[in-house]
Amino acid sequence: MFVLKHRLLLILCAFFSFFSSKPISSPLIVQVGHAETLQPLLALMGFFKDDEPLKANNYVRQAHRKFRSGRIVPYAANLVFVLYHCDQVKTSKEEYQVQMLLNEKPMLFHHSNETTSTYADLKDYYKDILENCHFKEECELPKVNVTAVDEL
């Protein structure tokens, strides 16, 4: 479980650390994973959380529950974070807006109940998760002199 949660943190942190560490120069950044990675990531972010846990004795009451794995991550699931740069804004905080789409459908953010959020507000909302994120240290490849290694 620790390894899974650790990897999920890295996925979430990758989004935030990429944009905070350098100017945005690429129109598209793609990270590929599996549906089985998306479901725990969405749970970590607090999506599809039911008030009452699903049990054998409340199955009928839970017929309309939020957490339905077959609907959340069908066979070809996808999760897209869209970062918008807005030129005409009142404050610098509003300059970057984020939209999240699950299977091409906009998601409502918990902290605002809106389909878009300022990047700053979203980063602040997930600050407890992101404080444990050391993306560069975790994902950096070791420095190895590849020319000194004889592959034959």
N, C-alpha and C positions, 0 to 999 in steps of 0.2 A: 504494500500500500504506500509506503514511504517513497519508493521509486516512482510510482505512478503519479502521486501528488507532486513530487519534485519535477517531473517532466511537464506536468500541466502548468506549474508555475513558470517554467521556462518558456512555454508557448505564449502565455499571457504577457510575460515580461518582454518577450521579443518585440511585440507590438509597441509597447510603451518605450522601451529603451532605444529602438531604432529611430524613432522620430525625435526623441529628446537629445540624442547624441550627435546628430549631424543635420545639416540642411536637407530638406526634401528635394531630391534631384531625380527620382525615378517615378514615372507615372504608375507603375505596377510592381508590386512585390508579392510573390506567391510562395506560400509554405504549404506543403502537401502532407496530409496525414490520413488516418482512417476514421471511419464513423465511430469506432470504439474509442478513439481519442477525443472526439468532439463531445460525446455525452458526458464524460467526467469533467471536461473543461467547462461546459455549460453549467453543470452542477456546482463546480467550484465558484463560478461567477454568480451563483444564486438564482439561475433560471429554472423554471418548471418545478418550483418547490411547493409541495402541498402542505396544508396546515396539519393534516392528519396522516400518519404513515400508513401505507398499504399493508394490511394483515389479512389472514385467512377469514377472520370473522367480520370484516367490514368491506369485503370485496364488492358487494352490491352497491353500498353507499359510495364507493370510490369509482363508479363507472365513468364519471366525468372528471377524473383527476387530471392534473396538469402534466404529471410525469408519465408519459406513454412512450416508451422507447421506440416503438415502431413508427410513431408519428414524428418524433424529434429527430431521429437519425435513421431514415430509411436507407436502403442499400447504397444509394449514391448521394449521400448527404454532403452539404458544404456550408461553411461558415465564412462570411466575408466581412472584414472591417473596412469601411470606406472612410478615408480621411479627406475632408473638403477644406480647401483654403479659400476663405471668404475675404475679398478685398474691402468691401464697403460695410464695415462694422462700427459699432459705437465704442467698443473697448477692445484692447489687444487680446483679452481673454476670449473673445468671441471669434478671433481670427481663424482658429482651427475647430472644425466641427467633425464629429464622428457619427457614422451610421453603422449599425450592425445588421446583417441579413443572414438568416438561417434558411437554407433551401430557397433562396431568392426572395424571401419575405422579410420585410423590416420587423425588427424586434423592438419592444418597448424597454427602455432602460429603467431599472428599478428606482433610481434616485430621482428621476424626473417624470416618469410615465410618458415620455416622449420618444419618438423614433430617432431623434438626433440629440446629441449632447455636445457640449463644448469639450474639447480634449482635456482642458484643465479640470473640469468638474468630474469627468470620467476617471481621470488619473487620481484625483482626490478620493473618489468613492472607493476605489480599489487599493488605496494606499497601504492598508494592513497586509494585503497579499504581496504588493510590490516591494514592501520594505524587506522582505525575505528573498528578494530576487537579486542575484549577482550574475546576470546573463553573460557578460563579457568573460568573467572568470570561468563560468561553467561550460561555455560553448567554444571557447578559444581553442584552436588546434595547437598541439605542442610544437614548439620551434625545433625542427629537426633539419640537419643539413642533409638533404636528400641526395646531393651529388656525391657525398662520401660513402654512400651505401651501395655495395655491389649487389645488384639484383640477380645476377646470373649465378 
